[in-house]
Amino acid sequence: MLDPDPDFRTIRRRDGYLPLEDLGLIGDGASAALVGLDGSIPWLCLPSFGSDPLFCGLLDHARGGHFTVAPEGIRRARQWYEPDTAVLVTEMLTDTGRVRVTDALALRPGADLSDDAPAQRAELVRSAVVTDGEVRLRLDVRPRGGAHVRTLFSGLELGVPGRPELRLHLRSSRPLDGLTAAYDLHQGDRLDLVLSWRRYHRHHRFDAETMLRDTAEAWRRWMRRFHYDGPQEPMVRRAAITLKLCDDWVNGSLVAAPTSSLPAPIGGVRNWDYRYVWIRDASFAVFALRRIGFADEADAFLGWVLDAFEQSRVPRIMYALSGEPVPDEVEDAQLEGYRRSAPVRWGNGAADQRQHDVYGEVLDCADQWMRAGGDLEPALWGGLAGLADLASEAWRHPDQGIWEVRSEGRVFTYSAAMCQVALDRAATIGERLGLPGPVAGWRAAADKLRQTILDQSWDEGAGTFREHLDGTGGLDASLLALPLRLVVPADHPRMVATAATIAERLSAGGGLLYRYLHEQSTDGIPGDEGAFLLCSFWLVDNLVGQGRLEEAEQLYASLCERASPLGLLSEQIHPTTGEFMGNFPQAFSHIGVIASGVNLARARHRRAAGG
């Protein structure tokens, strides 16, 4: 669980890899890096989230590469963030001393993180200080595939094979003859390192302390807009920063996770590249960010969704950060995968799937955009109206659903529900603004489809909605999202019964839920998986909607306690060991932290007011 002053702990490795819980996230709105409890950086994609990784030891500890600053003979270590920032501190103990390494992807002095403008300096800062005793501090910089090195501009120029566009420059406060070095340091001594890309900084004063201070101040200025009065406030604060670290600050888009191919489970093949933008994340992220004070980010993301749709003219389920199509999925046979879980994948093969929920996602974003005071150009409204018309028929046909199954498509209840959302939001926008289109027809179709969902997906014998619209198939935790999308009220008797059945039959123990059971709901992919965290947050929201606040708060607290000491969450949790699984950190999980906290806070206030 989140701990601002954690105890030292033993460094653990399995198959040569740190557990995901022992990794911290830093970023600058263009890319992100993972920093290990052992002083390593095993993951950094440059110059952007979707670029090839410069350091990829996360997916192959022997050949993937890393950037390590650590003392010899580490016995224990701990990590924490400087308050309200993404500046990360790793403190490591040896038998002879203690060293503290502070890491950040640097931000420009005075940067306004709420503005849709670059804030990054294109520099990674690593600052090590010996706080007690003496240590031998080792430096080891190993880009994936190696590097050609030459002395240049009071530092080293690095040329990486296959990446001629990267202009890498490493500067140090101590003599640096190559990419490996050892320094005997005593209390008070320091080693400052700055890795730059895109442009050289030979004319800039080398001052790592100032760069770290400017970066921390920029984060704290941004966090002054944070507003939240509810349970688990420190965890919600950290979730806001984590979401911001998944945000492309220039484009306004949001990656599902800054990593690729982290398996769920270990040894399985469910390894996907999540460094792209899923449209379905938009409405959830917008709801979460707007309600804790970050309306600018919410509006930027809404605008990005509408721009991407307008550019592509057909709604895609996911996009690259710039709004372009996602690259084709390929397997990288040169990397063994995290804890030997092959394959490693780049690109995502689900990008061209048919998923009918996208109609509702885009129109829900448009509705939120309008409610926030945005304008709709006539051409954009024409495209949105066309989506509503498509949704009026699409719900009758099979698709791959929210979970992106790679088996034969089915008519999923959730997909039909999101088509209902598309019709409802189109009618709402048209009614509010008096826009052209068959508004009355959309409203009638939305009402009829809502009733169809209530009637046809209901399994009277089992006392629950089913994953398929005809009332067949297994249980599906996505049904818990129906109240969140305003399709079926949380306190509707059939929704109450469905939530109870899901909580019982999809339980992985300890408040955790599976998305579905693979023996009942085949998805075309071999192997099983862990518990999906977001589904448990959806259950919290359903309990709130049923007025069961004490149960909801207990479940919410237990989920927040599963976070790492840095307050980070993965996509999935191993139901037996509690280990993190899947891509990390996962934006959806942190959206759940915020959204469920907000729902609980509002319910508390209503109860206190007697409402």
TORRO-73695 format. One line per 2 residues: number of its first residue (from 1); for each residue x, z negated, y negated of C-alpha. Coordinates in nm, 4 decimals, m for minus. Each point is the difference from the previous one (the first is absolute). Example, Ala and Ser with C-alpha at 12.3 -4.5 7.8 and 13.67 -1.06 7.14 Angstrom:
<nodes>
1> 1.2300 m0.7800 0.4500  0.1370 0.0660 m0.3440
</nodes>
This chain:
<nodes>
1> 0.0000 0.0000 0.0000  0.1022 0.0462 m0.3620
3> 0.2583 m0.2598 m0.0978  0.1642 0.0106 m0.3453
5> 0.2709 m0.2433 0.1175  0.0524 0.0802 0.3690
7> 0.2259 m0.1806 0.2427  0.3077 0.1679 0.1368
9> m0.0643 0.1637 0.3351  0.2069 0.1573 0.2750
11> 0.0455 0.3744 m0.0197  m0.1791 0.1548 0.2949
13> 0.0501 0.3447 0.1474  m0.1730 0.1691 0.2873
15> 0.1547 0.3160 0.1396  0.2248 m0.0061 m0.3070
17> m0.2844 m0.0152 m0.2532  m0.1284 m0.2667 m0.2359
19> m0.3677 m0.0886 0.0418  m0.2161 0.1519 m0.2720
21> m0.0807 m0.3488 m0.1234  0.3658 m0.0351 m0.1041
23> m0.0041 0.2964 m0.2376  m0.0785 m0.0016 m0.3713
25> m0.1249 0.2852 m0.2185  0.1434 0.1142 m0.3328
27> m0.1000 0.3074 m0.2006  m0.0126 0.1786 m0.3340
29> m0.3188 0.2065 0.0064  0.1790 0.3046 0.1418
31> 0.1387 m0.1334 0.3266  0.0440 m0.3231 0.1920
33> 0.2608 m0.1741 0.2141  m0.0116 m0.2668 0.2684
35> 0.2532 m0.2842 m0.0220  0.0792 m0.1997 0.3107
37> 0.0542 m0.3711 0.0419  0.3532 0.0941 0.1110
39> 0.0887 0.1639 m0.3329  m0.0557 0.3549 0.1217
41> m0.2097 0.2770 m0.1514  m0.1132 0.1976 0.3053
43> m0.2572 0.2162 m0.1812  0.0157 0.1952 m0.3269
45> m0.1474 0.3445 m0.0661  0.1417 0.1880 m0.2985
47> m0.1000 0.1156 m0.2489  m0.3642 m0.0694 0.0914
49> m0.2164 m0.1698 0.2629  m0.0471 0.3243 0.1917
51> 0.3645 0.1090 m0.0045  0.2340 m0.0129 0.2959
53> 0.1445 m0.3514 0.0380  0.3536 m0.0597 m0.1239
55> 0.0138 m0.3189 0.2076  m0.2004 0.0080 0.3210
57> 0.1355 m0.2834 0.2151  m0.3587 m0.1219 0.0251
59> m0.0615 0.2839 0.2454  0.3435 0.0096 0.1647
61> 0.2300 m0.2967 m0.0563  0.3053 0.1849 0.1329
63> m0.0415 0.3435 m0.1608  m0.2571 m0.0364 m0.2756
65> 0.2235 m0.1538 m0.2639  m0.0162 m0.3040 m0.2251
67> 0.1388 m0.1637 m0.3139  0.1156 m0.3512 0.0858
69> 0.1395 m0.2758 m0.2206  0.0445 m0.3161 0.2048
71> 0.2533 m0.2715 0.0807  0.1781 m0.0134 0.3306
73> m0.1374 m0.2558 0.2435  m0.3565 m0.0387 m0.1334
75> m0.1664 m0.2984 0.1634  m0.3345 m0.0089 m0.1806
77> m0.1703 0.1671 m0.2930  m0.3136 0.0006 m0.2124
79> m0.1730 0.2332 m0.2476  m0.2296 m0.0372 m0.2972
81> m0.1179 0.1998 m0.2984  0.0679 m0.1056 m0.3544
83> m0.3472 m0.1112 m0.1174  m0.2403 0.2812 m0.0933
85> 0.2605 0.2713 0.0617  0.1295 0.2385 0.2641
87> 0.3533 m0.1347 m0.0456  0.1025 m0.1330 0.3400
89> 0.2507 m0.2759 0.0777  0.1686 m0.0381 0.3394
91> 0.2071 m0.3153 0.0521  0.2354 m0.0153 0.2982
93> 0.1911 m0.2971 0.1453  0.3284 0.0039 0.1895
95> 0.2124 m0.2855 0.1329  0.2091 0.0138 m0.3172
97> m0.2349 0.0917 m0.2820  m0.3184 0.1450 m0.1402
99> m0.0632 0.3342 m0.1675  m0.3059 0.1223 m0.1886
101> m0.0754 0.3730 m0.0223  m0.2548 0.1186 m0.2563
103> m0.1476 0.3465 0.0497  m0.2189 0.2290 m0.2068
105> m0.0749 0.3620 m0.0601  0.0684 m0.0182 m0.3703
107> m0.2557 0.0650 m0.2744  0.0663 0.1159 m0.3541
109> 0.0273 m0.2672 m0.2712  m0.3401 m0.0549 m0.1574
111> m0.1787 0.2082 0.2648  m0.3804 m0.0152 m0.0089
113> m0.1094 0.0099 0.3636  m0.3627 0.0637 m0.0921
115> 0.0884 0.3346 m0.1577  m0.0039 0.3255 0.1992
117> 0.3661 0.0644 m0.0756  0.3292 m0.0355 0.1848
119> 0.1373 m0.3528 m0.0144  0.2829 0.0341 0.2497
121> 0.3693 0.0257 m0.0849  0.0758 0.1694 0.3352
123> 0.2328 m0.2899 0.0801  0.0191 m0.2572 0.2769
125> 0.1564 m0.3275 m0.1160  0.1574 m0.2451 0.2445
127> 0.1558 m0.3130 m0.1497  0.1716 m0.2572 0.2236
129> 0.1065 m0.3443 m0.1247  0.1781 m0.2699 0.2008
131> m0.1927 m0.3171 m0.0804  0.1981 m0.2393 0.2207
133> 0.3314 m0.0061 0.1862  0.1714 0.3252 0.0867
135> m0.0947 0.3061 0.2005  0.1413 0.3318 0.1111
137> m0.2571 0.2440 m0.1345  m0.0249 0.3360 0.1721
139> m0.1301 0.3234 m0.1468  m0.1108 0.2802 0.2307
141> m0.1743 0.3099 m0.1387  m0.1015 0.2529 0.2643
143> m0.2424 0.2762 m0.0973  m0.1721 0.1720 0.2886
145> 0.2307 0.2769 0.1208  0.2989 m0.1383 m0.1878
147> 0.1300 0.0850 m0.3458  0.2884 0.1781 m0.1700
149> 0.1622 m0.2364 m0.2505  0.2265 0.0532 m0.2994
151> 0.0981 m0.2171 m0.2936  m0.1932 0.0946 m0.3119
153> m0.0979 m0.1697 m0.3293  0.1395 m0.3451 0.0864
155> m0.1862 0.0059 0.3267  m0.0655 0.2127 0.3048
157> m0.1902 0.3264 0.0241  m0.1861 0.0399 0.3272
159> m0.0940 0.3363 0.1457  m0.2542 m0.0164 0.2797
161> m0.0107 0.2897 0.2493  m0.3230 0.1945 m0.0280
163> m0.0973 m0.1639 m0.3310  0.1782 0.1992 m0.2744
165> m0.2669 m0.0987 m0.2517  0.1019 m0.3670 0.0195
167> 0.2671 m0.0974 m0.2521  0.1045 m0.3419 0.1246
169> 0.2387 m0.2250 m0.1894  0.1050 m0.3500 0.1099
171> 0.1514 m0.2375 m0.2551  0.1420 m0.3458 0.0671
173> 0.1231 m0.2939 m0.2034  0.2951 m0.0269 0.2417
175> 0.2469 0.2597 0.1290  m0.1698 0.2510 0.2274
177> 0.2097 0.2473 0.1982  m0.2625 0.1020 0.2536
179> m0.3425 m0.0773 0.1409  0.1222 m0.3026 0.1946
181> 0.1816 m0.2955 m0.1506  0.0537 m0.3741 0.0390
183> 0.0421 m0.2525 m0.2821  0.1119 m0.3612 0.0249
185> m0.2130 m0.1795 m0.2566  m0.0303 m0.3597 m0.1166
187> m0.2735 m0.1979 m0.1716  m0.1042 0.1765 m0.3203
189> 0.1496 0.3362 0.0980  m0.2296 0.3019 0.0057
191> m0.0170 0.3585 0.1178  m0.2303 0.2378 m0.1859
193> m0.0875 0.3396 0.1443  m0.2119 0.2805 m0.1440
195> m0.0941 0.3126 0.1948  m0.1289 0.2756 m0.2305
197> m0.1633 0.3346 0.0730  m0.1286 0.3006 m0.1932
199> 0.2443 m0.0581 m0.2860  0.3258 m0.1851 m0.0501
201> 0.0204 m0.3038 m0.2231  0.3666 0.0164 m0.0869
203> m0.0744 m0.0528 m0.3709  m0.2241 m0.3016 0.0614
205> 0.1321 m0.3509 m0.0151  0.0324 m0.1427 0.3506
207> m0.2082 m0.3159 m0.0233  m0.1918 m0.0827 0.3167
209> m0.1245 m0.3329 m0.1359  m0.1664 0.1696 m0.2963
211> m0.1519 0.2676 0.2231  m0.1485 m0.2652 0.2270
213> m0.1293 m0.1985 m0.2966  m0.1605 0.3076 m0.1587
215> m0.1630 0.0869 0.3317  m0.1390 m0.3506 0.0485
217> m0.1338 m0.0062 m0.3571  m0.1787 0.3328 0.0520
219> m0.1741 m0.1346 0.3098  m0.0999 m0.3217 m0.1755
221> m0.1453 0.1904 m0.2937  m0.2113 0.2004 0.2415
223> m0.1170 m0.3130 0.1804  m0.1289 m0.1527 m0.3242
225> m0.3037 0.2200 0.0506  m0.0719 m0.1625 0.3360
227> m0.3321 m0.1830 m0.0009  m0.1311 m0.1839 0.3037
229> m0.1695 m0.3323 0.0536  m0.0517 m0.0380 0.3703
231> 0.1507 m0.1133 0.3303  0.3603 0.0707 0.1049
233> 0.1007 0.0893 m0.3560  0.3783 0.0239 0.0710
235> m0.0688 0.2402 0.2865  m0.2303 0.2143 m0.2150
237> 0.2683 0.0148 m0.2722  0.2547 0.1194 0.2529
239> m0.2469 0.2518 0.1474  m0.0454 0.1506 m0.3480
241> 0.3752 0.0507 m0.0359  0.0233 0.1453 0.3506
243> m0.2723 0.2532 m0.0797  0.1851 0.0897 m0.3196
245> 0.3105 0.0590 0.2123  m0.2009 0.2530 0.2045
247> m0.1141 0.1750 m0.3173  0.1552 0.3193 m0.1332
249> 0.0005 m0.0997 m0.3666  0.0312 0.3501 m0.1412
251> m0.2616 0.1765 0.2127  m0.2331 m0.2993 0.0338
253> m0.0191 0.0397 0.3780  0.0485 m0.2657 0.2680
255> 0.1811 0.0318 0.3331  m0.1668 m0.1602 0.3005
257> 0.3380 m0.1571 0.0776  0.3541 0.0759 m0.1183
259> 0.1234 0.0420 0.3595  m0.0350 0.2342 0.2957
261> m0.0171 m0.0322 0.3784  m0.0095 m0.3784 0.0342
263> m0.1721 m0.0338 0.3363  m0.3218 m0.1708 0.1001
265> 0.0809 m0.1284 0.2561  0.3733 m0.0225 0.0692
267> 0.0909 0.2641 0.2567  m0.3122 0.2032 m0.0751
269> m0.0420 0.3430 m0.1528  m0.2460 m0.0910 m0.2770
271> 0.2673 0.0581 m0.2597  m0.1215 0.1708 m0.3165
273> 0.1360 0.0947 m0.3405  m0.2026 m0.1912 m0.2614
275> 0.1884 0.1058 m0.3137  m0.2993 0.1994 m0.1240
277> m0.3232 m0.0569 m0.1880  m0.3219 m0.0504 0.1958
279> m0.3096 0.0674 m0.2081  m0.1910 m0.2735 0.1816
281> 0.2500 m0.2530 m0.1339  m0.1029 0.0926 m0.3537
283> m0.3355 m0.1731 m0.0274  0.1250 m0.3136 0.1713
285> 0.3151 m0.0144 m0.2142  m0.1929 0.0675 m0.3198
287> m0.2488 m0.2762 0.0761  0.2832 m0.2450 0.0668
289> 0.2212 0.0823 m0.2982  m0.2737 0.0217 m0.2601
291> m0.1354 m0.3430 0.0891  0.3312 m0.1792 m0.0493
293> 0.0781 0.1495 m0.3404  0.1725 0.3305 0.0777
295> m0.2517 0.2524 m0.1308  0.2721 0.2433 m0.1092
297> 0.1294 0.0363 0.3554  m0.3545 0.0354 0.1291
299> m0.0778 0.2731 m0.2520  0.3283 0.1798 0.0723
301> m0.0776 0.0074 0.3702  m0.3566 0.1188 m0.0593
303> 0.1280 0.2724 m0.2281  0.2601 0.1005 0.2577
305> m0.2688 0.0336 0.2708  m0.2164 0.2204 m0.2186
307> 0.2995 0.2102 m0.1073  0.1086 0.0451 0.3619
309> m0.3491 0.1039 0.1025  m0.0278 0.2390 m0.2944
311> 0.3385 0.1514 0.0854  m0.0651 0.0479 0.3714
313> m0.3669 0.1021 m0.0435  m0.0681 m0.1333 0.3467
315> 0.0172 m0.3729 0.0696  0.2947 m0.0995 0.2140
317> 0.0191 m0.3388 0.1668  0.3570 m0.0498 m0.1192
319> 0.2425 0.1510 m0.2472  0.3658 m0.0191 m0.0891
321> 0.0701 m0.2107 m0.3077  m0.0184 0.2967 m0.2350
323> m0.3336 0.1151 0.1409  0.1574 0.2698 0.2173
325> m0.0744 0.0396 0.3732  0.1671 m0.2444 0.2384
327> 0.2935 0.1496 0.1954  m0.0536 0.0972 0.3616
329> 0.0729 m0.2732 0.2502  0.3389 0.0296 0.1712
331> 0.1901 m0.2265 0.2379  0.3566 m0.1082 m0.0752
333> 0.1862 m0.0087 0.3295  0.3184 m0.1320 m0.1646
335> m0.1477 m0.3462 m0.0614  m0.0897 m0.2411 0.2787
337> m0.2821 m0.1672 m0.1948  m0.0523 m0.3626 m0.1010
339> 0.0878 m0.2133 0.3030  0.0346 0.3237 0.2009
341> m0.3584 0.1046 m0.0621  0.0205 0.3774 m0.0145
343> m0.1019 0.2389 m0.1370  0.0918 m0.0202 m0.3657
345> m0.2341 0.2229 m0.1978  0.0144 0.1582 m0.3441
347> m0.3146 0.1547 m0.1456  m0.3440 m0.0777 0.1364
349> m0.1988 0.2129 0.2438  m0.3293 m0.1615 m0.0980
351> 0.0126 0.1620 m0.3439  m0.2113 0.2971 0.1090
353> m0.2523 m0.1954 0.2024  m0.3701 0.0209 m0.0701
355> m0.1059 m0.3395 m0.1328  m0.3395 0.0006 m0.1654
357> 0.0500 m0.3324 m0.1751  0.2151 0.1812 m0.2584
359> m0.3141 0.1306 m0.1754  m0.1130 m0.3529 m0.0690
361> 0.3489 m0.1143 m0.0941  0.0384 0.2654 m0.2705
363> m0.3495 m0.0499 m0.1413  0.0353 m0.3776 0.0027
365> 0.3220 0.0425 m0.1999  m0.1853 0.2257 m0.2430
367> m0.2757 m0.2594 m0.0385  0.2523 m0.2745 m0.0707
369> 0.1773 0.2334 m0.2440  m0.3241 0.0539 m0.1907
371> m0.0883 m0.3692 m0.0019  0.3403 m0.0696 m0.1556
373> m0.0750 0.2411 m0.2846  0.1582 0.3171 0.1373
375> m0.1253 0.3513 m0.0695  m0.0945 0.2716 0.2464
377> 0.0704 0.3574 m0.0962  m0.2726 0.2467 0.1046
379> 0.2318 0.1743 0.2468  0.0895 m0.3306 0.1651
381> m0.3650 m0.1002 0.0197  m0.0728 0.3326 0.1663
383> 0.2584 m0.0784 0.2666  m0.1313 m0.3521 0.0516
385> m0.3554 0.1276 0.0275  0.1223 0.2405 0.2666
387> 0.1421 m0.2932 0.1958  m0.3392 m0.1702 m0.0043
389> m0.1589 0.3176 0.1343  0.2611 0.0151 0.2773
391> m0.0554 m0.3657 0.0856  m0.3729 0.0592 0.0386
393> 0.0774 0.2031 0.3126  0.3464 m0.1196 0.1103
395> m0.1206 m0.3334 0.1366  m0.1752 0.1815 0.2842
397> 0.3286 0.1443 0.1325  0.2956 m0.1543 0.1856
399> 0.3194 m0.1034 m0.1773  0.3104 m0.2103 0.0707
401> m0.1260 m0.3048 m0.1898  0.1640 m0.2672 m0.2112
403> 0.2496 m0.0876 0.2741  0.1188 0.3621 0.0273
405> m0.0430 0.0321 0.3751  0.1948 0.2812 0.1605
407> m0.2641 0.0610 0.2618  m0.3164 0.2070 m0.0102
409> m0.2081 m0.0737 m0.3079  m0.3237 m0.1992 0.0025
411> m0.2800 m0.0727 m0.2429  0.1250 m0.3346 m0.1270
413> m0.2318 m0.2473 m0.1657  0.2568 m0.0796 m0.2676
415> 0.0435 0.3684 m0.0864  m0.3771 0.0408 m0.0325
417> m0.0095 m0.3110 m0.2172  0.2592 0.1460 m0.2346
419> m0.2023 0.3203 m0.0234  m0.2840 m0.2271 m0.1098
421> 0.2378 m0.1424 m0.2626  0.0736 0.3536 m0.1206
423> m0.3690 0.0767 m0.0452  m0.0730 m0.3357 m0.1606
425> 0.2882 0.0212 m0.2499  m0.0776 0.3611 m0.0901
427> m0.3613 m0.0967 m0.0680  0.1119 m0.3039 m0.2007
429> 0.2358 0.2029 m0.2194  m0.2569 0.2727 m0.0500
431> m0.2766 m0.2481 m0.0857  0.2157 m0.1938 m0.2433
433> 0.1301 0.3023 m0.1891  m0.2837 0.2470 0.0464
435> 0.2346 0.2516 0.1626  m0.1159 0.3231 0.1645
437> m0.0563 0.0051 0.3724  m0.2543 m0.0958 0.2662
439> 0.0225 m0.3667 m0.0974  m0.3395 m0.0983 0.1384
441> 0.0829 0.1779 0.3250  0.3292 m0.1895 0.0318
443> m0.1792 m0.3290 m0.0606  m0.2609 0.0769 0.2638
445> 0.2653 0.1142 0.2470  0.2062 m0.3153 m0.0637
447> m0.2995 m0.2244 0.0652  m0.0925 0.1923 0.3136
449> 0.3559 m0.0092 0.1360  0.0222 m0.3739 m0.0603
451> m0.3130 m0.0458 0.2094  0.1367 0.2352 0.2651
453> 0.3109 m0.2169 0.0293  m0.2091 m0.3142 0.0279
455> m0.2185 0.1531 0.2702  0.2158 0.2349 0.2041
457> 0.3343 m0.1811 0.0192  m0.1730 m0.3227 0.1020
459> 0.0279 m0.0947 0.3687  m0.2947 m0.2264 0.0652
461> 0.1267 m0.1138 0.3369  0.3407 m0.1027 m0.1340
463> m0.1366 m0.1251 m0.3316  0.2550 0.1894 m0.2098
465> 0.0772 0.3221 m0.1816  0.2201 0.2323 0.2040
467> 0.2920 0.2154 m0.1000  m0.2013 0.3192 0.0568
469> m0.3051 0.0877 m0.1995  m0.2113 0.0517 0.3114
471> 0.0463 m0.3662 0.0943  0.2642 0.0664 0.2653
473> 0.3704 m0.0672 0.0263  0.1844 m0.3259 m0.0374
475> 0.0237 m0.2522 m0.2770  0.1843 0.1063 m0.3124
477> 0.1301 m0.2431 m0.2625  m0.0469 0.2675 m0.2689
479> m0.3710 m0.0923 0.0144  0.0981 m0.3176 m0.1856
481> 0.0674 0.2219 m0.3022  m0.3620 0.1172 m0.0290
483> m0.0943 m0.2865 m0.2344  0.3146 0.0572 m0.2054
485> m0.1078 0.3597 m0.0617  m0.3555 m0.1149 m0.0844
487> m0.1540 0.1826 0.2970  m0.1475 m0.3022 0.1821
489> m0.0201 m0.3477 m0.1573  0.2183 m0.2632 0.1654
491> m0.3029 m0.2249 0.0509  m0.2171 0.2682 0.1615
493> m0.0949 m0.1366 0.3456  0.1538 0.2961 0.1809
495> 0.3201 m0.0266 m0.2014  0.0193 m0.3746 0.0640
497> m0.0383 0.0636 0.3727  0.2602 0.2764 m0.0062
499> 0.2543 m0.2156 m0.1834  m0.0500 m0.2808 0.2508
501> 0.0416 0.2356 0.2948  0.3169 0.1530 m0.1448
503> 0.1428 m0.3461 m0.0710  m0.0583 m0.0942 0.3625
505> 0.0761 0.3149 0.1974  0.2797 0.1497 m0.2111
507> 0.1692 m0.3357 m0.0437  0.3735 m0.0133 0.0588
509> m0.0045 m0.3774 m0.0542  0.0696 m0.2126 m0.3040
511> m0.2286 0.1987 m0.2289  0.1712 0.3307 0.0797
513> m0.1949 0.3119 0.0966  0.0748 0.3213 0.1823
515> m0.1273 0.3186 m0.1627  m0.1627 0.0957 0.3317
517> 0.0644 m0.0425 0.3709  0.1911 0.2913 0.1434
519> m0.1714 m0.0121 0.3375  m0.3346 0.0504 m0.1761
521> 0.1059 0.2231 m0.2905  0.2643 0.2505 0.1051
523> 0.2085 0.1384 m0.2847  0.2220 0.2535 0.1753
525> 0.3180 m0.2050 m0.0421  0.1624 m0.1900 0.2892
527> 0.0551 m0.3726 m0.0153  m0.1684 m0.2910 m0.1706
529> 0.0513 m0.1612 m0.3397  m0.0104 m0.3298 m0.1844
531> m0.2604 m0.1637 m0.2201  m0.0738 0.1917 m0.3212
533> 0.0196 m0.2391 m0.2950  m0.2355 0.1778 m0.2369
535> m0.2868 m0.0327 0.2489  0.0261 m0.3790 m0.0184
537> m0.0181 0.0119 m0.3788  m0.3141 0.2114 0.0361
539> m0.1419 m0.2753 0.2183  0.0753 m0.2488 m0.2792
541> m0.2013 0.2196 m0.2372  m0.2913 0.0129 0.2421
543> m0.0036 m0.3785 0.0356  m0.0025 m0.0298 m0.3783
545> m0.2923 0.2409 m0.0184  m0.1857 m0.2119 0.2543
547> 0.0542 m0.3136 m0.2089  0.2343 m0.1578 0.2578
549> 0.2663 m0.0909 m0.2536  0.1705 m0.2826 0.1882
551> 0.0567 0.2214 0.3044  0.1139 0.2848 m0.2234
553> 0.2501 m0.2205 m0.1834  0.1416 m0.1359 0.3248
555> 0.0471 0.3490 0.1419  0.1497 0.1244 m0.3278
557> 0.2488 m0.2884 m0.0108  0.1052 0.0640 0.3599
559> 0.0647 0.3666 m0.0757  0.2071 m0.0803 m0.3078
561> 0.2028 m0.2468 0.2063  0.1103 0.2906 0.2192
563> 0.2017 0.1481 m0.2870  0.3774 m0.0122 0.0081
565> 0.1809 m0.2635 m0.2102  0.0159 0.2705 m0.2687
567> m0.3778 0.0467 0.0087  0.0157 0.3433 0.1650
569> m0.2330 0.1339 0.2700  0.0249 0.2805 0.2508
571> m0.2692 0.2355 0.1252  m0.0539 m0.1879 0.3262
573> 0.0756 m0.3355 0.1611  0.0980 m0.0610 0.3617
575> m0.2897 m0.2121 0.1247  0.2182 m0.2235 0.2206
577> 0.3259 m0.0442 m0.1898  m0.1238 0.0521 m0.3565
579> 0.2790 0.2545 m0.0591  m0.0493 0.2785 m0.2505
581> m0.0743 0.3462 0.1383  m0.0471 0.3422 m0.1549
583> 0.1112 0.1228 m0.3384  0.1111 m0.2655 m0.2446
585> m0.0912 m0.1092 m0.2550  m0.3479 0.1509 0.0362
587> m0.1948 0.0577 m0.3209  m0.3351 m0.0357 0.1783
589> 0.0849 m0.3532 0.1167  0.0872 m0.1097 m0.3540
591> m0.3138 0.1683 m0.1342  m0.1865 m0.2226 0.2453
593> 0.1728 m0.3105 m0.1364  m0.1115 0.0847 m0.3533
595> m0.3494 0.1316 0.0695  m0.1025 m0.2846 0.2307
597> 0.1449 m0.2559 m0.2387  m0.2020 0.1497 m0.2857
599> m0.3174 m0.0002 0.2101  0.0529 m0.3635 0.0932
601> 0.0714 m0.0972 m0.3598  m0.3163 0.1690 m0.1262
603> m0.2097 m0.1632 0.2719  0.1473 m0.3392 m0.0879
605> m0.0879 0.0459 m0.3654  m0.3547 0.1114 0.0826
607> m0.0494 m0.3033 0.2199  0.1401 m0.2324 m0.2671
609> m0.2376 0.1549 m0.2524  m0.2912 m0.0471 0.2356
611> m0.0434 0.3731 0.0553
</nodes>
